[in-house]
Amino acid sequence: MRVFKFGGASVKDANGVRNLKKALDEIGYKNSILVISAMGKMTNAFEQLVEVTLEDDDKEEEFDNLSFIEEFHKNILNDLFKDKNHIIFDKVDDLFDDLNGFLFDNKSSDYNFVYDQIVGYGELLSTMICSTYLNEKGIENTWLDIRKCIKTNNEFRRGRVDWEVTSGLLNEKINKSKLTITQGFIASDNFGKTTTLGREGSDYTAAIIAYCLDAKDVSIFKDVAGVLNADPKEFDKTILLNQISYKEAIEMAFYGASVIHPKTLQPLQRKEIPLYVKSFVSPLEKGTSVSKGLDLEPKTPCFIVKKNQILISISDKEFHFVMEDNISEIFDYLHQFKLKVNLIQNSAISFTVCIEDNFNKFDALIQKLQVKYKILYNKNLTLYTVRHFTKNAIQEIEKDKEILIKQLSRETAQIVVKN
């Protein structure tokens, strides 16, 4: 069997849903499972709903956010289904009734818990609409609530999979000889509460299913031709990578490339299940394969850009050596304040890190460190990482830029520059 995953950009509107049908006709869909994300930017809209639900007692803003989400999906329904008495309208209404019920009854102020109970409706709505449309157009399928199969602990927003239970449920509930349509990103704990799988959760869902059902392969359909050696928004010339090894993809993801998240690759690597990254516009094109074999084909420099970086230099106030116990203490603080470290450099009397502040905890970190250490820092920097660098590739990055730090290893160059 095969596992297909279509992201939100592929089903962002009614024409996207129609193209999904066209793509399945082209690639075939027997013995397959189709994992679909929330439509378009709906995850962002649901996240905004979480914010106003928790932060504001004024229910008018909550109502406005929910109305926007409901209208978005209803517009797609009206475009796809001309019969306004079609059962899909009732099914979608039922999902919104469930969501309204949670919003009305919820007394929890735990952001992570509330997030998981609300945001997952994006995937439920998307898959319900797509499944019904495909059945209507002759692509027979079964809709599956993946929460009944993928079981995690109760760490909301980062649920850890119970592989044994999940494998048993997937093998019990999925008919491998037919097409099943289900959600990415969401799961549930032992009490039936919705959990989510964290960053790139929909890709991870596809990998979980493939691993548990011994799938032939996994194909992830995106709005690009495959994996490129650089972000086309940042570089004028990019190259399509035909093949990447599991190891190389994990390395690139570690440095910040939007290739495939390591947690998606790990279960596939364990069973050597190939992963293909393809275009949903041209699904028959080869795209990029991620599998065992050559690290990179063609062998070319790969550029990764991370903006909004902060460079901190930490030294002892008395100019003592910065020893292992100091570094351990600093890392404890970085972990405590959820600051992601992207580069490290140390000398006898200073320790320098390039970090990103995704949770707005930087000021709290500085207050803590300044008690004991002398701190210097620069904000709004850019970190360039070049895998398989060449002299020309580094020169391209450095041209007309003020360089603050430069590190070279055997395969990787990292350069921090002022914008």
C-alpha positions as CSV (number, residue, x, y, z in Angstrom):
1,M,0.0,0.0,0.0
2,R,1.0,3.6,-0.4
3,V,0.6,6.7,1.8
4,F,-0.1,10.1,0.2
5,K,0.0,13.4,2.1
6,F,-1.5,16.6,0.7
7,G,-0.7,19.9,2.5
8,G,-3.0,22.8,3.1
9,A,-1.9,24.7,0.0
10,S,-3.1,21.9,-2.2
11,V,-6.7,22.2,-0.9
12,K,-6.8,25.9,-0.2
13,D,-10.0,26.4,-2.1
14,A,-12.6,24.6,-4.2
15,N,-10.3,24.4,-7.2
16,G,-7.7,22.8,-5.0
17,V,-10.1,20.1,-4.0
18,R,-11.0,19.5,-7.7
19,N,-7.3,19.3,-8.5
20,L,-6.9,16.7,-5.7
21,K,-9.4,14.5,-7.6
22,K,-7.4,15.1,-10.8
23,A,-4.2,14.2,-9.1
24,L,-5.6,10.9,-7.7
25,D,-6.9,10.0,-11.1
26,E,-3.4,10.4,-12.5
27,I,-1.3,8.7,-9.8
28,G,-3.9,6.0,-8.9
29,Y,-5.5,5.5,-5.5
30,K,-6.1,1.8,-4.9
31,N,-4.5,0.3,-1.7
32,S,-3.8,3.9,-0.5
33,I,-4.2,6.2,2.5
34,L,-4.6,9.9,1.9
35,V,-3.6,12.2,4.7
36,I,-4.8,15.8,4.3
37,S,-4.0,19.0,6.2
38,A,-6.3,21.9,7.1
39,M,-7.3,24.0,4.2
40,G,-5.1,26.9,3.1
41,K,-4.2,29.1,6.1
42,M,-7.0,27.7,8.3
43,T,-4.5,26.5,11.0
44,N,-3.5,30.1,11.5
45,A,-7.2,31.1,11.8
46,F,-7.8,28.4,14.4
47,E,-4.7,29.5,16.3
48,Q,-6.1,33.0,16.4
49,L,-9.4,31.6,17.7
50,V,-7.4,30.0,20.5
51,E,-5.8,33.3,21.4
52,V,-9.0,35.3,21.6
53,T,-10.7,32.5,23.5
54,L,-8.1,32.5,26.2
55,E,-7.1,36.2,26.3
56,D,-10.4,38.0,26.1
57,D,-13.7,37.8,27.9
58,D,-15.3,39.8,25.1
59,K,-17.1,37.0,23.2
60,E,-17.7,39.3,20.2
61,E,-14.1,38.8,18.9
62,E,-14.4,35.1,19.4
63,F,-17.6,35.1,17.5
64,D,-16.0,37.1,14.6
65,N,-13.1,34.6,14.4
66,L,-15.4,31.6,14.4
67,S,-17.7,33.2,11.8
68,F,-14.7,33.8,9.5
69,I,-13.7,30.2,9.7
70,E,-17.2,29.0,9.2
71,E,-17.8,31.3,6.2
72,F,-14.5,30.1,4.6
73,H,-15.5,26.5,4.7
74,K,-19.1,27.2,3.7
75,N,-17.9,29.1,0.6
76,I,-15.9,26.1,-0.5
77,L,-18.9,23.8,0.1
78,N,-21.2,26.0,-1.9
79,D,-18.8,26.0,-4.8
80,L,-18.3,22.2,-4.7
81,F,-21.9,21.0,-4.0
82,K,-24.7,22.5,-6.0
83,D,-27.3,20.6,-4.1
84,K,-27.7,22.6,-0.9
85,N,-29.6,19.7,0.7
86,H,-26.5,17.5,0.4
87,I,-25.6,15.7,3.6
88,I,-22.2,17.3,3.7
89,F,-23.7,20.6,4.9
90,D,-25.2,18.8,7.9
91,K,-21.9,17.0,8.6
92,V,-20.0,20.3,8.6
93,D,-22.6,22.0,10.8
94,D,-22.2,19.1,13.3
95,L,-18.5,19.7,13.5
96,F,-19.1,23.4,14.1
97,D,-21.7,22.5,16.7
98,D,-19.1,20.4,18.5
99,L,-16.6,23.2,18.4
100,N,-19.1,25.7,19.7
101,G,-19.9,23.3,22.5
102,F,-16.3,23.1,23.5
103,L,-15.9,26.9,23.4
104,F,-19.0,27.3,25.6
105,D,-18.2,24.6,28.1
106,N,-14.4,25.0,28.4
107,K,-13.1,26.2,31.8
108,S,-9.4,25.4,31.2
109,S,-6.8,28.2,30.9
110,D,-4.1,25.7,29.8
111,Y,-3.1,27.1,26.4
112,N,-1.7,23.7,25.1
113,F,-4.8,21.8,26.1
114,V,-7.2,24.4,24.6
115,Y,-5.0,24.6,21.4
116,D,-5.3,20.9,20.7
117,Q,-9.1,20.8,21.3
118,I,-9.7,23.7,18.9
119,V,-7.0,23.7,16.1
120,G,-7.6,20.0,15.1
121,Y,-11.0,21.0,13.7
122,G,-9.2,22.3,10.7
123,E,-8.1,18.8,9.7
124,L,-11.5,17.3,10.5
125,L,-13.4,19.8,8.3
126,S,-10.9,19.6,5.4
127,T,-10.9,15.8,5.3
128,M,-14.7,15.6,5.6
129,I,-15.2,17.9,2.7
130,C,-12.6,16.3,0.5
131,S,-13.8,12.7,1.3
132,T,-17.4,13.6,0.5
133,Y,-16.4,15.4,-2.8
134,L,-14.3,12.5,-4.0
135,N,-17.1,10.0,-3.2
136,E,-19.4,12.2,-5.2
137,K,-17.0,12.2,-8.1
138,G,-16.6,8.4,-8.3
139,I,-13.4,8.0,-6.1
140,E,-14.8,5.7,-3.5
141,N,-13.2,6.1,-0.1
142,T,-13.7,5.7,3.6
143,W,-13.3,8.7,6.0
144,L,-11.4,7.8,9.1
145,D,-11.1,9.9,12.3
146,I,-7.4,9.3,12.9
147,R,-7.8,10.1,16.6
148,K,-9.3,6.6,17.0
149,C,-6.0,5.1,15.8
150,I,-3.0,7.2,16.7
151,K,-2.7,7.2,20.5
152,T,-0.3,9.4,22.4
153,N,0.4,10.5,26.0
154,N,-1.3,13.6,27.3
155,E,1.5,16.1,26.5
156,F,-0.7,18.5,24.5
157,R,0.9,20.1,21.4
158,R,3.7,17.5,21.4
159,G,2.1,14.1,22.0
160,R,4.4,11.2,22.1
161,V,3.1,8.2,20.1
162,D,2.3,4.9,21.8
163,W,3.6,2.8,18.9
164,E,2.3,-0.6,20.0
165,V,-1.2,0.6,20.6
166,T,-1.2,2.7,17.5
167,S,0.0,-0.1,15.3
168,G,-2.7,-2.4,16.5
169,L,-5.5,0.1,16.0
170,L,-4.3,1.1,12.5
171,N,-4.1,-2.5,11.4
172,E,-7.5,-3.2,12.8
173,K,-9.4,-0.2,11.4
174,I,-7.8,0.4,8.0
175,N,-8.8,-1.7,4.9
176,K,-5.5,-1.8,3.0
177,S,-7.2,-2.7,-0.3
178,K,-9.3,0.5,-0.5
179,L,-8.8,4.2,-0.3
180,T,-8.9,5.7,3.2
181,I,-8.9,9.5,3.8
182,T,-7.8,10.8,7.2
183,Q,-6.3,13.8,9.0
184,G,-2.7,14.7,9.7
185,F,-1.5,16.4,12.8
186,I,-4.1,15.2,15.3
187,A,-4.2,12.1,17.6
188,S,-5.8,11.4,21.0
189,D,-4.7,10.3,24.5
190,N,-6.1,7.4,26.5
191,F,-9.0,9.6,27.7
192,G,-10.1,10.5,24.2
193,K,-8.9,14.1,24.4
194,T,-7.4,15.4,21.2
195,T,-3.7,15.8,21.1
196,T,-1.4,17.2,18.3
197,L,1.9,15.9,17.1
198,G,3.9,19.2,17.0
199,R,5.8,20.8,14.2
200,E,5.2,19.2,10.7
201,G,2.6,17.0,12.4
202,S,0.8,16.1,9.2
203,D,4.0,14.7,7.5
204,Y,4.6,12.8,10.8
205,T,1.2,11.3,10.6
206,A,1.9,9.9,7.1
207,A,5.2,8.4,8.5
208,I,3.4,6.9,11.5
209,I,0.8,5.2,9.2
210,A,3.5,4.0,6.8
211,Y,5.6,2.5,9.5
212,C,2.7,0.7,11.3
213,L,1.2,-0.7,8.1
214,D,4.6,-1.5,6.3
215,A,3.7,0.8,3.4
216,K,5.5,0.6,0.1
217,D,6.3,4.3,0.2
218,V,5.1,7.8,1.2
219,S,4.5,10.7,-1.1
220,I,4.2,14.3,0.2
221,F,2.6,16.7,-2.3
222,K,3.6,20.3,-2.0
223,D,3.4,23.5,-4.1
224,V,7.0,23.1,-5.3
225,A,8.5,20.5,-7.7
226,G,10.4,18.8,-4.9
227,V,13.2,19.6,-2.6
228,L,15.3,22.5,-3.9
229,N,18.9,23.4,-2.9
230,A,17.8,26.8,-1.7
231,D,14.7,28.9,-1.0
232,P,13.6,30.5,-4.3
233,K,12.4,33.5,-2.2
234,E,16.0,34.1,-1.1
235,F,18.0,33.0,-4.1
236,D,17.6,33.7,-7.8
237,K,18.9,30.3,-9.0
238,T,17.8,27.0,-7.4
239,I,18.4,23.4,-8.3
240,L,16.0,20.5,-7.9
241,L,17.5,17.7,-5.8
242,N,16.7,14.4,-7.4
243,Q,17.7,12.3,-4.3
244,I,18.6,12.9,-0.7
245,S,19.6,10.2,1.8
246,Y,17.7,10.0,5.1
247,K,20.9,11.2,6.9
248,E,21.4,14.2,4.7
249,A,17.7,15.2,5.0
250,I,18.0,15.0,8.8
251,E,21.2,17.1,8.7
252,M,19.5,19.8,6.5
253,A,16.4,19.8,8.7
254,F,18.6,20.2,11.8
255,Y,20.1,23.4,10.3
256,G,16.6,24.8,9.5
257,A,15.9,23.6,6.0
258,S,12.2,23.1,5.3
259,V,12.9,19.7,3.8
260,I,11.2,17.1,6.0
261,H,11.3,17.2,9.8
262,P,13.6,14.5,11.4
263,K,10.7,13.0,13.4
264,T,9.0,12.2,10.1
265,L,12.1,10.6,8.7
266,Q,13.1,8.5,11.7
267,P,10.3,5.9,11.4
268,L,10.7,5.7,7.6
269,Q,14.4,5.2,8.0
270,R,14.0,2.4,10.5
271,K,12.0,0.3,7.9
272,E,13.7,1.9,4.8
273,I,10.4,3.2,3.4
274,P,11.1,5.6,0.6
275,L,9.7,9.1,0.8
276,Y,8.9,11.2,-2.3
277,V,8.4,15.0,-2.3
278,K,6.4,16.0,-5.4
279,S,4.3,18.8,-6.8
280,F,0.5,18.5,-6.5
281,V,0.2,20.5,-9.7
282,S,2.3,17.9,-11.7
283,P,2.0,14.7,-9.6
284,L,3.5,12.4,-12.2
285,E,6.8,14.3,-12.2
286,K,9.6,12.5,-10.4
287,G,10.2,15.1,-7.7
288,T,12.7,14.3,-5.0
289,S,13.2,10.9,-3.3
290,V,14.5,10.6,0.3
291,S,15.8,7.1,0.8
292,K,18.9,5.0,1.5
293,G,21.7,5.7,-0.9
294,L,23.6,8.8,-2.1
295,D,23.7,11.7,0.3
296,L,22.8,14.1,-2.5
297,E,22.2,14.0,-6.2
298,P,23.2,16.2,-7.8
299,K,26.0,17.1,-5.4
300,T,25.7,20.8,-5.1
301,P,25.8,23.4,-2.3
302,C,22.6,23.7,-0.3
303,F,21.7,27.0,1.2
304,I,19.6,27.4,4.4
305,V,18.7,30.9,5.7
306,K,17.4,31.7,9.2
307,K,16.4,35.3,9.9
308,N,15.7,37.1,13.2
309,Q,18.7,35.6,14.9
310,I,20.3,36.9,18.1
311,L,24.1,36.5,18.8
312,I,25.0,36.5,22.5
313,S,28.6,36.6,23.8
314,I,28.8,35.6,27.5
315,S,31.9,36.1,29.6
316,D,32.8,36.0,33.3
317,K,32.7,39.4,35.0
318,E,36.1,38.7,36.5
319,F,37.6,37.5,33.2
320,H,37.9,33.9,34.6
321,F,37.9,31.0,32.1
322,V,34.5,29.9,30.9
323,M,34.6,26.3,31.9
324,E,32.3,23.3,31.4
325,D,30.2,24.0,34.5
326,N,29.6,27.6,33.2
327,I,28.6,26.2,29.8
328,S,26.3,23.7,31.4
329,E,24.6,26.4,33.5
330,I,24.1,28.6,30.4
331,F,22.5,25.7,28.5
332,D,20.2,25.0,31.4
333,Y,19.0,28.6,31.1
334,L,18.6,28.3,27.3
335,H,16.5,25.2,27.8
336,Q,14.5,26.8,30.6
337,F,13.6,29.8,28.4
338,K,13.0,27.7,25.2
339,L,15.6,29.5,23.1
340,K,16.8,27.4,20.1
341,V,20.6,27.3,19.7
342,N,21.8,27.3,16.0
343,L,25.5,27.9,16.4
344,I,28.1,27.7,19.2
345,Q,31.6,29.2,19.5
346,N,33.7,29.5,22.6
347,S,37.1,30.8,23.6
348,A,39.0,30.8,26.9
349,I,37.0,33.7,28.4
350,S,33.8,33.9,26.4
351,F,31.0,31.6,25.1
352,T,29.0,32.8,22.1
353,V,25.7,31.4,20.8
354,C,23.4,32.2,17.9
355,I,19.8,31.7,19.0
356,E,16.2,32.3,17.9
357,D,13.6,33.6,20.4
358,N,10.4,31.9,19.2
359,F,8.6,32.3,22.6
360,N,9.7,35.9,23.5
361,K,11.8,34.8,26.4
362,F,15.1,36.5,25.5
363,D,14.7,39.4,28.0
364,A,14.1,37.0,30.8
365,L,17.2,35.0,29.8
366,I,19.4,38.2,29.8
367,Q,18.1,39.2,33.3
368,K,19.1,35.8,34.6
369,L,22.5,35.7,32.9
370,Q,23.5,39.3,33.9
371,V,23.5,38.3,37.6
372,K,26.7,36.4,37.0
373,Y,28.0,37.1,33.6
374,K,28.9,40.0,31.3
375,I,26.6,40.0,28.3
376,L,26.9,41.4,24.8
377,Y,24.4,40.8,22.1
378,N,23.2,41.7,18.6
379,K,19.6,41.3,17.3
380,N,18.0,41.0,13.9
381,L,20.8,39.0,12.4
382,T,20.7,36.4,9.6
383,L,22.4,32.9,9.8
384,Y,23.4,31.3,6.5
385,T,24.2,27.6,6.6
386,V,25.7,26.0,3.5
387,R,25.8,22.2,3.3
388,H,28.5,20.8,0.9
389,F,29.9,24.3,0.5
390,T,32.4,25.5,-2.1
391,K,34.6,28.5,-2.2
392,N,32.2,30.2,-4.7
393,A,29.2,29.4,-2.5
394,I,30.8,31.1,0.5
395,Q,31.8,34.1,-1.5
396,E,28.2,34.5,-2.7
397,I,27.0,34.6,0.8
398,E,29.7,37.0,2.1
399,K,29.4,39.5,-0.7
400,D,28.6,43.0,0.6
401,K,27.8,41.7,4.1
402,E,29.2,42.4,7.5
403,I,30.3,39.1,9.0
404,L,30.1,38.5,12.7
405,I,30.9,34.8,12.9
406,K,32.1,32.3,10.4
407,Q,32.5,28.5,11.1
408,L,33.6,25.8,8.6
409,S,33.6,22.1,9.2
410,R,34.1,19.3,6.6
411,E,30.7,19.6,5.0
412,T,29.0,22.7,6.6
413,A,29.7,26.4,6.6
414,Q,27.8,28.7,9.0
415,I,28.0,32.5,8.7
416,V,26.2,35.0,10.9
417,V,25.8,38.5,9.2
418,K,24.2,41.8,10.0
419,N,21.2,42.6,7.8
